[in-house]
Amino acid sequence: MYGLVNQAVADLVRSTFGEDAWSEIAEKADADEEYLPMDPYPDAVTYRLVAAVSAHAEAEPAAGLESFGEHWTRFTGREGYGSLFDQTGRTVREFVGNLNRLHAQVKLGFPELTPPRFDVLDREDGSFELRYYSEREGLAPMVVGLLRGIGQHTAEVVEVSQVGHRADDGHDTFIVRARPV
């Protein structure tokens, strides 16, 4: 993953627990405290950081990933991607439907990026089915947080239910409902 991801983990920890906690977490994860946003780092570093953050917070890793997903949306919006967000969609449904295009644009600046793919299928009840494909395993809880973070950006309340797991059919499937705040 790129250093930008690890910077976001550090930002979450610093804003939630303080600078000393970040130093402790980085040490426990056998990871650096600083990252260059445009440089790629092994995925294992990010996984170790997230595990150390979850342990520090005395939370399950899934809860840590969910919190990070929400924070990632806020962090990237602050770090220069806010204008891209504004162009990506005004509703959660529109935003998620354009994520593949957003990732294609971001990939221009991050050539080693291996983004996930999102397929969206509208449902008759106004919700939508989201199919999440990724080379990286175990990140479905982060998608839940991302969806909630996108909802904060679009001023919508988001309800997410995971109805299919990667082990079942190769991708994670979610039912998503969003309504104005």
C-alpha positions, 0 to 999 in steps of 0.5 A: 500500500502507499504511504498515504494509507499509513499516514492516515493510520497515524493521523487516526491514532494521533487524533484519537489517542495522541502522539505518544500512543502513535509512537508505541503503536508503531513500535509494537507493529515494528513499523516506521512512524513516518511515511512518504505518501507517494512511496509504496510500502509492503501491505504487511506493514499496514496490516501490522499497524491496524492490528496494533491500533486495534489492540491499543484500543482494545477493539476487535480488528474488524472494528478497527478497520471500520473506524479506519475506513471512516477516517480514510474518507475524512483524511483523504478529503483533507489531504487534497482529494476533496475536489475529486470527492466533490466530482465523484458524487452527491449521494452515496449511491452516485459516489460508490458508482463512480469509485472505479473511475476515481481510482483510475484517476488516482492511479495516474499519480500512484502507478503501483496502485492496486485498487479494489473494484466496486460493482453496484446493482440497484434494488427495487426498494431503493437500496443498492447491492455493492460487490467489492473485489480486492486482491487484499483479503480481510478488508470488508470491515473497512468498506463498511467504514468507507461507506459511512464516511462517504455518507458523512461527506454526502450528508446521508445516514448509511446502513450497511449489511454484509450479505456475502463473504469472499470465501463464498464467491470471491467477493464481498457483497453488501446491501446499502441504504442511504437517506439524507441526514 
